[in-house]
């Protein structure tokens, strides 16, 4: 169900609005706060479909391609000028859908920044289904930039259960602790938007990158250019 500041209220999208496709309602206040901080006046419209991630984890991202397209079509029908997919697992599926407006994946700017930092990139995730799409994205950005890249992965097992149990602080600490174990890397990528708070809890000297801030900036730019 779409809403401008939550879930459950269907109202027309403001002119020039950016629609955000989430797989958790927990992302709504994060992106609203970033909008208020850096993109005042940008209309945001949130679409939450938790079942997309659950199914993609069980059956693979391609299994939800039709449902993702339906969500994008709904956003466009209600007036969105661009759509930002905040779920890394289904980001590739969303990005390649022909929705009639720009459809962006929130983690692409982060991947580009990781490639620019150096060839040794470590991707950290708390949901296993996120690893392959994120690695593929980093490698794609490396090819686009004409740079070499060596991507390693780290799955923080059991952390996602904390997120689902409503323990965001414990979740962020678990992710930060995992990031601090990484060595021999030029950049650490926090693959899921939900992991962003961990960026500020790490003590490593290696750059730790998260997706919400640069992703929203890219979405705002897409709206301005329409």
N, C-alpha and C positions, 0 to 999 in steps of 0.2 A: 504494500500500500504506500503511495507516495505522500510526502508531506514537506513543507518548507522548513520546519525545524524539528521534526520528529516523525512518528509513524502514526497514521490513523486519520489524518485530516486531508481530504482531497480538495485543494483549491487551485485556481488557475496559476500556471507558472508566470512569474513576472517577466516582462519583456527583457530580453538579454540574459535570461537566467542560464546557469550551468546546472545540469542534472548530474547527480552522483549516484552511481549504482553500487550499493553496499551489500555485503553478505553478513553484516552484524550491525545492529543499531548502536553499538558502542562507538562507531566511527562518526556518528552525527555530531556530537559536541566537539570532537577534535577538529573537524573541518569547519564548523561554525566559528570556533575560536580563531582558527587561522584566517578565515575570511574577515572577521572583525579586526584582526591585527594588521593585515596587510592588503586586503582587497575590499575596503569599505564600499558599499553600494552594489557589490556583486550579488545578484539574486542566486541563492542556492536552493535546489529542490532535491530532496533525498528520496531514493527508492531503495527499500530494504527487502532483500530476498534471501533469507538465511538458508533456505532449502537448496539454493544453487551450489553453495560450497559443500554441503553435506553430500549431495549427489555426485558432485565432481570428485570428491575424495573417494567415494565408493566405486564410481564407474569411469572416471576420467573426465577431463574438461570437455571433450567433444560431445559427451552425453548430454550436456546442458546447452549446447549451441542454440537449439531452437528456443529454449526458454529465455536465454540471454537476449536473443533477437526480439522476442516478444516484449521484454522489459525495455529495450532500447526504443522499439516502435512506440510504446506507450509514452515514454518521455518526450519523444519528438512530436507525437500527436498533441501533447499538452503544451508544446511551445518551446521546448529546450533548444537552445542554439548550439550547444555542444554537450557531450556526455563524458564524464570521467568515471572510469571503472576503478574502484578502490580495492578490489580483490585480486591479488597477484595470481591466484590459481586459475581464474577465468579471464584474466586480462587479455591474453592473446586471442581468445575466442571473441571477446567483445570488440577488440580493436579491428579485427578484420571483417566485421559485419558491415554491410553496406546500409547504414541507417539514414543516409541523406544529410547528416550533419557530422562534424568531426567527433570521433569516438577515441578517447585517449585512455591509455592505461597509466595508472598513477605511478608505477615504478620505472617508467622509461627514463625520465630525467635523472633519477637516482643511478640507473645503470650506466648512463652516459658519463656521469660524474665519477663513477667507480673506474671506468675504463681510462678516463683522463688522469686519474691518480697514479696509475701504474699497471703493469701486466699481472700482478699477483692479486687476485680478488677472491675473498672468502665470502660465500653466501650462507647466511644463517637463517634458518626457518624453524617454526614450531609445528608446522603442518607439512607432512612429507610431500603431499601433492603440489606444494608450492615450489619445491626445489628445482624440478626439471624445467618448468616454464621460466623461472628466474635465471637459471644458468643459460638457457637458450637466448634470453633477452640480452644478457651481458655479452654473450658471444656475438650476437647480432650487432650490438652497438660497437663492439670492437672492430668487426668487419667494416661497418659504416665509417668508422674513424680511421681505418687503415692501420690499426695498432694490434700488436700481439696481446694475447690474454691467456692466462692459466687460471681456471676457475676451480676452486675447491668448495666443498659443501660441509655444513655442520647442522645436524638436526638436534634441536634441544628437546629431547624426549621428555614427556610428561608435563612440559610447560603449558601446552594448550589446555590441558585439563584445568589448570588454575584460571586461565582466562574464561573458560566456559563456566567455572564455578563462581565467577564474580569476584575474583581476586586479582585485579589489575596490577597492584603493587608487587605481589609475589611473582606474577607473570613477568613483569619488567625486570625484577631483580634476577630471575632465573636467566633471562636473555642476556642481561648485562654480564653476569658471571661467566656465561659461555663465551661472550665476545672477548672477555679479558684473558681467556686461555689461548686465543689465536696468536700465532707468531708467524714470522716470515710472510707478511702480506702488505700490500700497498693500500688496500681499502677493504673494509668490512661492510657488507651489504646486509641490512636488516630487511629480509625479503617481504614481510607482511606489514601493512600499515599499522596493525595493532601493536607492533613491536617498537614503534617510534619512541615511547617514553624511555626505553632502555638506552637510547643514544646518550642521554644526559647522566646516566648512572655508571657508565663505563669509566675505567681508569687507564685503559690502554692508550698508548701514544699513536696507534694506528687510526687513521680517519674512520669513523663509524657513520654510515650514511643511512638515512631513513627516507621514506617516500612521500609522506603527506604534504610537507611544505613545498618542495619543488613540483610535485604533481599538481597541487592546486594552482600554483603559479602558471603552469602550462595550460590548465583548463581555463583560467581567467584570460590568458592571452588568446586562446582559441575563440572565446566569446567576443572579445574586443575586435577580432579580425573578421568576424562574420558580418 
